[in-house]
Amino acid sequence: MIRIEPSRASQAHELIGLLDELQTQLYPPSNHYLDNVETLEQSHVFFVRALDDENLAVGCGAVKRLGDYGEIKRMFVQEQARRQGIAKRIMTALEAHLIEQGIRLARLETGIHQPDAIALYRSLGYVERGPFGHYPEDEFSVFMEKAL
């Protein structure tokens, strides 16, 4: 049984480190758009962890409220816990938070070398769009959004 619960990003520091390692393997440093733990603990950020039966964190995700939209950040599920619907449950929690806050648009940036992530987002109704916010045009990025 997996529980999704709000938490502090520092409680998922190990997962965030694993995600950083993955991103470093997949993309050049100039194409990393990673928020650090301190940023993820700010008041405009909602962060969740997925916990297994032994209370171990196996996944995480965050959403930053940015005016009229929320940006999904730091989505990650440990490899041994994938394909169990955990990422979908994390996304559902993040989207529900945005709706509770009166925000009806979610956006995200992911990378071209992460086809499973892109497939997940598409299956949840996200569609591709151009860069948004502070993001430049980037050959390694896929920008997506969903009306909530």
N, C-alpha and C positions, 0 to 999 in steps of 0.2 A: 504494500500500500504506500502510495506517495502522497505526502502532504505539501501543499503550496502555502507558504506563509510569508507575510511581510517581515523583513529583517533589515539589519544594517549591512551595508556592503562589506564591512570588515569581517562579518561572520562568514562571508563567502570568499575571503581573500585567496584561498587555495584554488578555488574554481576560476577566479578571475586571472590568476597566474597561469593556469592551464590554457585559458583562452588566449592570453597574451602570447604564450609559446606557439600556439597554433597559428595565430595571425603572423607571427614573425617568420614561420616556415613558409607561409603561403604568399606573402606580399612584401614588397620593398618597404623599408622604414618610412619613406616619404608618403606612403599610401595607408598609413595606420591612423585611424580616427578613434582612438581608444580613450574613454573616460577613466581617470584613475579613481581609486577608492574614495578619496576625499570629495571629489566631484559627485560621486554616486551617493554620498551621505548628506548632500544639501537638501534643504527643505522642499524644493520643487521637484525632487526625484523620488519615485516610488520604486523600491527594490524588493524583490521576492526571491526566496530560495525554495527549492524542491528538496524535501527530506524523505529518506527511505525509512523502513521499519526500525532500523537501528539508530535513527535520528542523525544519520550522516547526510550531508549536503551532496546531492548528485546533479543539481542544476540550478541555474539562476537567470535572472533577467531584470531589467529596469525600464522605466519609462520616465523621461524628462518632460515636464509640462513647459511648453514654450509658446506662450501666447495662445493662439487659436488651434494649436495642434500639440500632440505629444510625440516625442521621438523615442522609439524602442531602442534600447542600448543593452549591450552585454549579455545577449542571449547565449546560453551555453548549457549543454547537458554532457556529462561525462560519457565517454565512448561506451562503457559497459552498460550504461543505463538508457541508451538510445533505442528508438523504435518501440517505445512503450507508451507513447502519447504524452510524455512529460513536457516537451517543448510546447505542444499545443495547449496544455493546461496552464503553463506559465503565461503564454500569450493571452489566453482567455482572462487570466487574473489582471494582467496589465491593461487590457482593453476595458475591462469592467471598471477599473480604477479611473481611467480617463472619462468614461461615461458618467461615473459618480461625480467627477469634477466639472461636468458640463462641457467637456471637450469631445468633439465629434469627428476628429480626424487624427489618424495615427500615421506616422511616417517612419521610415527606417532606411539605413544604408547597410548593405552587406556586400560581400565580394564575389567576383566571378568564379573563384575557385571553391565555392561552397554550394554546390548544386543541391544538396539536401536541404540547406537552409532556404534557398530560393524556392524549391518545391513546396516546402512547408508554408512559406508566406503566401505563395500563390493559392495553395489549397485553402487557406484561411480568408481568401478574398482580396489580397493585396495585389495591386497592379503597378507596373513599372511607370516611372515618371523621370523627369530630369532632376539635377541636383537641387537641393533646398538648403535654407539656412546658410551656414558657413562653409558648406562643402563646395569644392571646385569641381569642374568637369574632370572625371577620372576614369581612365580606361579599365581600371581594376574594380570599379564600384558598380553596383546595381542599386538604384534608388527606387523605393516603392512607397505606396500609400494605400490607405483604406479608409473609406467613410464608415464611421461607427454608428 
